[in-house]
């Protein structure tokens, strides 16, 4: 019986060792499982952290866009306010333009009438050309497809043409009743001071007398100076002194 106890002790030790081995394996397995779960949790945490970082970056980007949009909206608000002011100014200007148009049309008509009277009393040079210009102005005033500004510009242009006549020298050819016979003559206009004609054969000359409202004959001694004046006006000679009588100016 004494020999049995050691065997029992050995069995108990073996059994205890086996139990400890099983427990150790279980602990190791649990530890591995815990490690795997921890690794999975860390992976999830990393993903969540990356997602949070991305969302934070999007948040910052959106904040910048919002700030930019706020500045842009403020600028648009200023522009809209300025445009509203400009529209109000334009509306006021349009109202004023309507008033001006109603006033400027009678003014232009008076200007054309005044120009007609002036031409009728003026030295009778380029009669047909000046007559057609006045007729064109009167016809223009009746047209609705021409703006008031364009009409006014043309009226002023006609006045400027008449002003320029007073400071230029010109030679042109036209028909004239000479000694009760219509003849082709060369006219020499020196501003509004003198309007002289010379027949094409160079034998007869005359000058407009504003007092008598008619042409008066000039002596033959003036013909050479008239020819010289005609050549100067046609730019065939350089400008030079002319000795001519003055009858046109009052």
C-alpha positions, 0 to 999 in steps of 0.5 A: 500500500505504501507503493501506491501513494507515489503513483497516486501523487504522480497521477495527480501531478500529471493530471494537474500539469495537463490541466495547467497546459489546457488552461495555458493554451486557452489563455494563449488562444484568448490572448491571440483572439484579444490581440486580433480584436485589438488589431481590428479595433485599431484598424477601425479607429485608424479608419475613423481617425482618417475619416475624421481628418478628411471631414475636418479638412472638408470643414476647413475647405468649406469654411474658406469657401463660405468666407470667400462667398461672403466677400463675393456676396458683399461685392455683388451687393455693392455692385447691385446697389451701384447699378440701381443708382445708375438705373435711377440716374439713367431714368432721370437722364431719359426723362431729361432727354425727352424734355430736351428733345421737345425743346431742341426740335423747335431750336433746329427749325429756327436755326435752319430758317435763320440759315436760309435767310442768311444764304438768301442775303449772302453773296450768291456763290455756289447757289445750287449747292447751298440750296440743296444743302438747305433742302436736305436739312428741311427734308431731314427734319421730317424723318423719324428714322434719324435721331435728334442728336444726328439731326442737330449734328447735321445742322451744326455741320451746315453752319460750319460749312457756311463759316468756312466759306468766309475764310477760304478761297475757291474757284469753280465753273458755273453758268451766268447771265452776261449781257442777257446771254447765259454763258459759262464762266469761271468764278473766283470767291475770296472768302465773302469779300469778293465774288468775281467772274471771268468768261471762259474766253478771258475777255469779260470780267465782273464783280458782285456788288452787294449794294446793288445786288448785281454783278458790275463789269470790271476793267480789262486791267484786272483780268490778269489778277483774276487769272492769277487768283483763279490759279492760286485757288486751284493750287496751280500757283503758290499763295501771293498778293492780289490786287482786286476791287472789293464790291461784295462786302458792305 
